[in-house]
Amino acid sequence: MSSNFARLIATFFYIGYIPVAPGTSASLVGMFFYLFFCQNIVVYALIFVVVFFLGFFVSDLAEKSLGEKDPSCIVIDEVAGSMITFFMLPLMPSVLITAFFLFRAFDMFKIYPVNKFEDLKGGVGVMMDDVIAGVYANLLMHAALKLKDLFFI
C-alpha cells in the first residue's frame, strides 16, 4: 500500500486536514455512520470492523510517512472511537449530543488508562486511546440511560 493511499485513509479522506478541529469533524463522521446505519446493526458493525482494523494498518504507515507520532491529521481513530460511542444508543438528540461530547472529553483528557494506550507505538497507540475513550463514553451513556429508567420512569 502506498504511503499516499495510507494517508488518504488515515486522514479519513482528508478530513484530518480541516484546519479547525479535525478530530471533532471525524467524530461527527462516526455519528453520521450511526445515524445512517443504526437500523441495520450488522452493517454498522461491519463498517466499524473495517474502520477499526484498517485504522491500525494505515495509521502505522501514515505515522511513518509523516515522521511524527500520532499527528493530528490522522483521524481514523476518532471515527472508530465515535462509532463505538454511539453503538446501540437510542436515536434521541439529547442522547447523541451528550455521547458526542463525552467521547470528545474522554479523547481529549485521556483519563486512565486511555493515556497508557496512547504511549504504545505505531498504529496501536494511535487507535487504542480513541477506542478506549469510545468504550468509556458508550458504557457511561448506557449506565446513565439505565439509571434514568430506574429513577425517572
N, C-alpha and C positions, 0 to 999 in steps of 0.2 A: 504494500500500500504506500502510495507516495505521501510525503510529508504535507503537501498542499491539500490532498484529499483528507488526510487525518485532521488537519486544522479546520477544514470546512465542517466536518462532523463534530469535532471537539468544541468549536465555537457555535455549534448548532445553527449552521447555515448563516454564519457571520453575525448572529445576534450578539455574540461576545464582543463585537467591535462597536456596538452602540456606545456613544461617548458618555452617556449618563446612565448609571445603574444597569449594567449589562446582566448581572446576576438576578436582579429583580425582574427584568424583562424575560429572562429564561425561565424563571419560576412561574411567570404568567403563562408561558407556553405549556408547562406541566398542568396548570389549572385548566387551560383550554382543552388539552387532551382529555382530561376528566369530564369536562362539560360535554364534549362530543362523543365520548365512548363509554360513559358510565352505565349506559343502558345495556351494554354488552361487555360484561366484566372480563370475559375470556379474551376479547380483542384488546381491551385495555391492558390486561396482564401481559399479553404477548408483546404489545408495543413497549411496555415497561421493561420486559426481559431483554428485548433488543437494545433499547437505550442503555440499560444497565451494563450488559456485557460488552457492548460496543464501546461504551464510555471508558472502561478500563484500558482497552487497547488503544483507542485514538488519543486519549488524554496522555498516555505514556509517550506516544510518538510526537504529539504536538508539543509537549513539555520539552522533549529533547531537541526538536527542530527550532523551538523558540529560545532555548538555552536559559530557561527560567523555571523555578519551582512554582507550580500552581499559579500560572499567570491569570489575571482577571478575565482575559478574553476566553479562556476555557470555561464554558458554561453548561456543558452536557451534564455535569454533576448536579447543577441546580435543577435541570429538567427532571432528572431521575429522582432527586430528593423531594421535589414538589409532587411528583407523581405518587410517591409513597405517602406523602402528607394527606392527599385527598382520597386515598383508597377507601372505598366503602362508606364515605361520609354522605349524609343526606344533602340533596341539592337545594340548599337554603342559602340565600345570600349572606346572612349573618354567620352561618357556619363556615362557608367558603372563605369569606373575608378574614374571619378570625384565624382559620387554619393557615391561610396565606401569610399573615403577619407573624404567627407563631413560628412557622418554618423559617421565615427570614430572620427572626430574632435568634432562634437556635443556631442557624447557619452563621450569623454574624458574630455572636457572642461565644460560640464554641464551648458550650457547657460540657464539663467532664462526662464521658470520655471522648466526646467529639474532638477535643483538642489533641488527644493522643493519636487518633486516627489520621489527623492532618499531618502528623510527623512521619508517617510511612512514606516510602519512596515511590516515585512514579505514579502511574495511573491509579494504583490502590489508594495512595494518600489523597489524590485529587478527588476521587469518587466517594470514598468511605465517610469522610466527615459530613458530606451533604446527605448521604444515605441515612446515617445515624440521626442527623438533625430531622430528617423526614419521618423516621420511626418515632422519635420523641414527640413531634408535633401530632402525628396520627394517633398515637396512644393517648396523649393528653386530651385531644379532641373527643375521642371515643369515651374516655373516662368522664369528661365533663358532660357529655350528652347523656350518659347513663345516670350520673348524679342528678342532672336536671330532671330526667324522667322519674327518678325516685322521689325527689322532694317537691317538684312543681307540676306534677302530672298535668 
